[in-house]
C-alpha cells in the first residue's frame, strides 16, 4: 500500500485498516510459529504498512505546542 493512497483515507478508514492489518500480523506470526507460513515477505510488508498508517495518523493530528 502506498502512502499517497493511505493519505486519501478518512480517520475512520485509517483506524479500520490499522485494525485489519494488526489482525493479519497476528495471524502471520501464528502461522510462522506453527510452520505454516508460505509468504514470509508478507510479514515485513504488513509491518511497514502498519508503520505508514501510524505515521500518517500522527501527521493528521493537530500539533500540540509545548510552552516553556
N, C-alpha and C positions, 0 to 999 in steps of 0.2 A: 504494500500500500504506500502510495506516495504522499509526501507531506502536503502538497497542494490539494490533493483530494480530501485529506483529513481536515484541512482548514475550512473547507466548504461545509463541514458538518455543523449542526447546531450543538449546543451544550448537552442536550438530552441524547442526541445521536452519539456524541463522543463518549458519554457515560455508558450507553448501551454497548457500543463497540468495545470499550475497555473491558467491560464485564465478560463479553463473549470471548475476547482474547485471553483473559485470565483463566476462564474455564478450559479453553483449548490448551493453554500452557500446562494446567494441572493434568489434563488427560495425556498430554505428550510426556510429561515427567513420569506418570504412572506406567505408560507403555514402555518407556525406556527402562524403568526399574524391573519390569517383568520380561523384558527381552522381546517385546512385540513391535517395537518402533521400527518402521521401514524408512521413513524420510527424516533422517537425522538433521538435515539442514532446516527443516521447518521449525525446530526448537529455537534456533538463532533468529529466524525471520519473525516469529511471534514475539520474542523478547524485544526485538528492535521496534516492532510496531507498537508495542505497549509503551516503550520509551518515547516514541514520536507523539503518541496521543497525550501522554502526561506532559510533555514539553509544550504542546500546543494549548492544552488546558491552562497551563501556568501563564502562557503568553496572553491568553484571553482574559485572565483575571486582572482587575484594575490594580495597578501598582500601589502598594501602601508605603507612604513615605515615613521614614523614621526621623523623629526630631531629636536633636542632640541635647 
